[in-house]
Amino acid sequence: MTHVDDHGPVPSAGCLQCREIVDLVTDYLEDTLSPVEHERFEAHVGDCAGCQIYLAQMRQTRRMLEQLATDPIATEAHQELLDLFRDWKAGRVR
């Protein structure tokens, strides 16, 4: 948990900070955190509205990416993306 001093919230020893949540969110969503880290992650997110929003956004992003992986891409769109990437990599701008 955190306590408040004259400068705002101060994390207690062992508490995660928001920037650590960003670093750990993928492991959390993939359920690869240790039990201790998982508990610390959930404790922070449970008390931090900003991190709750971030976690919800990351969950939505994953759902959207999983859906994209199952939707076929048109051959023309696939080729256009490859051409754009090759041009970008070669330093050519369209």
Residue pairs with C-beta under 8 A, 6 or more apart in sequence:
1 12
1 15
1 43
1 47
2 9
2 10
2 11
2 12
2 15
2 47
3 9
3 10
3 12
4 10
11 17
14 40
15 40
15 43
15 44
16 24
16 40
16 41
16 43
16 44
17 44
18 44
18 48
18 50
18 51
20 44
21 41
21 44
21 45
21 48
21 51
21 54
21 55
22 54
24 33
24 37
24 41
25 54
25 55
25 58
26 58
27 33
27 37
28 38
28 41
28 55
29 58
29 59
29 62
31 38
33 41
44 51
45 51
45 52
45 55
46 52
73 81
84 94
87 93
87 94
